[in-house]
Each structure stands twice: as C-alpha cells, then as structure tokens.
Amino acid sequence: PIPQVSRISLPGPPAAGRGEPEAEAPEQEKPTLKTSKKVKGKKLVVKVRVLADNQSPVTGQVELTEGKKLYALKTLNNGKKKLVVKGLKKGFHSVKLTFLGNDLVKKRAKTLSFSIG
C-alpha cells in the first residue's frame, strides 16, 4: 500500500500541465522608477530610469501627463529617457510619470510635484 500512496501523491501529467502556461507567460516584474526633475523658467526637465530584475535594459514607453493632458510619450533608450515640457503656466503643478509596461515588466506610475515661477 505504501508505494501506491506515494504514486497517488505525485501525479506526473497534471503537474506538468499546470506548469506549461506559466512558462509562456511569466509573472510580470514590478519596476523601479528613478527620476530627477529640474525646473528652468517655464520648462520642466524630467529624467527617468526604469529598472527591473528580470529585464536589463527595460524596454517600453513612458508618458508624462497632468490631468487629462498628455505632455510627452517617449520610448525608453537603454532603460532611460529625458522628457522636456515647455511653456508651462505659472503656479503649482502635479504631473504623473507612467511607465506603460511590457510583456515582462508591470505598469508603474509616479507623481512629481513642482512650481513654476
């Protein structure tokens, strides 16, 4: 009876079947967004670097938005990108920098706040 129990507790084909879809679609990695911002007059310069354990360099696109207004949509170059927004109005701004994700890396957003003038 003991050998039969060990065979029943270790079924081969179902476990192998469960493993196959995971191999095709691995779980997406949560990225890290490293940013720096500078305000020069009415211009905002944001440098972004996207890092992930499972992809180096990270590929994909980043966008910079304020409310519903899209200021920039750029493709990463070697995991990095510089975004420049010109002609901003005086006052307080809160923009959202979003890495749009890819097959291996999840979408991630970061809010940046600054003042013009």
C-alpha positions in Angstrom: 0.0 0.0 0.0 2.8 2.5 0.7 4.2 2.6 -2.9 0.7 3.2 -4.2 0.2 6.1 -1.9 3.4 7.7 -3.0 2.3 7.3 -6.6 -1.0 8.9 -5.9 0.5 11.9 -4.1 2.9 12.6 -7.0 0.8 12.7 -10.2 3.1 13.5 -13.1 1.0 14.7 -16.1 -1.4 17.2 -14.2 1.5 18.9 -12.5 3.4 19.2 -15.8 0.2 20.5 -17.5 -0.2 23.2 -14.8 3.4 24.4 -15.4 3.2 24.9 -19.1 1.1 28.2 -19.2 3.5 29.8 -16.7 6.4 29.1 -18.9 4.7 31.0 -21.8 3.5 34.0 -19.6 5.9 34.6 -16.7 4.7 36.8 -13.9 5.5 40.5 -14.7 8.1 42.1 -12.6 7.4 45.3 -10.6 9.8 48.0 -11.9 11.5 50.8 -10.0 11.3 54.3 -11.4 14.2 56.5 -10.7 13.5 60.1 -11.5 15.1 63.6 -11.3 13.4 66.8 -12.2 14.6 70.3 -12.9 12.6 73.4 -13.5 14.1 76.0 -15.8 11.9 79.1 -16.3 8.7 77.7 -17.7 10.3 74.4 -18.7 10.3 71.1 -16.8 13.0 68.5 -17.5 12.4 65.0 -16.1 15.0 62.3 -16.4 13.6 58.8 -15.8 15.3 55.4 -15.5 13.2 52.2 -15.3 14.8 49.2 -13.6 13.5 45.7 -13.2 15.2 42.5 -12.0 14.1 40.4 -15.0 14.9 42.8 -17.9 18.0 44.9 -18.4 17.7 47.3 -20.0 14.0 47.7 -19.6 12.1 48.4 -22.9 8.9 50.2 -23.4 7.4 53.7 -23.2 7.0 56.4 -20.6 4.4 59.2 -20.6 4.1 62.4 -18.7 0.6 63.7 -18.0 -1.2 66.4 -16.0 -4.8 65.6 -15.5 -6.0 64.5 -18.9 -3.3 66.5 -20.8 -0.5 64.4 -22.3 2.7 66.3 -22.3 5.1 63.6 -23.5 5.1 60.0 -24.7 8.6 58.6 -25.3 10.3 55.3 -25.9 13.0 54.3 -23.4 16.5 54.2 -24.7 18.7 51.7 -22.8 16.1 51.9 -19.9 16.3 55.7 -19.7 14.7 58.8 -21.2 14.7 62.5 -20.8 11.3 64.3 -21.1 11.1 68.0 -21.6 7.9 70.0 -21.2 7.9 73.7 -22.4 5.5 76.6 -21.9 4.1 75.6 -18.5 1.8 78.1 -16.8 2.9 79.8 -13.5 1.9 78.0 -10.3 1.8 74.6 -8.7 1.9 71.5 -11.0 1.4 67.8 -10.2 2.4 65.6 -13.1 2.2 61.8 -13.4 5.1 59.9 -14.9 3.9 56.5 -16.1 6.0 53.6 -17.4 3.4 51.8 -19.6 4.8 48.3 -19.0 5.7 45.5 -21.4 5.4 41.7 -21.5 7.9 41.2 -18.6 7.5 44.4 -16.6 4.4 45.8 -15.0 3.0 49.3 -15.5 4.2 51.8 -12.8 3.4 55.4 -12.1 5.0 58.1 -10.0 3.7 61.6 -9.2 6.0 64.6 -9.4 5.1 68.0 -7.9 6.7 71.3 -8.7 6.1 75.0 -9.0 6.7 77.3 -12.0 7.5 81.0 -11.5 
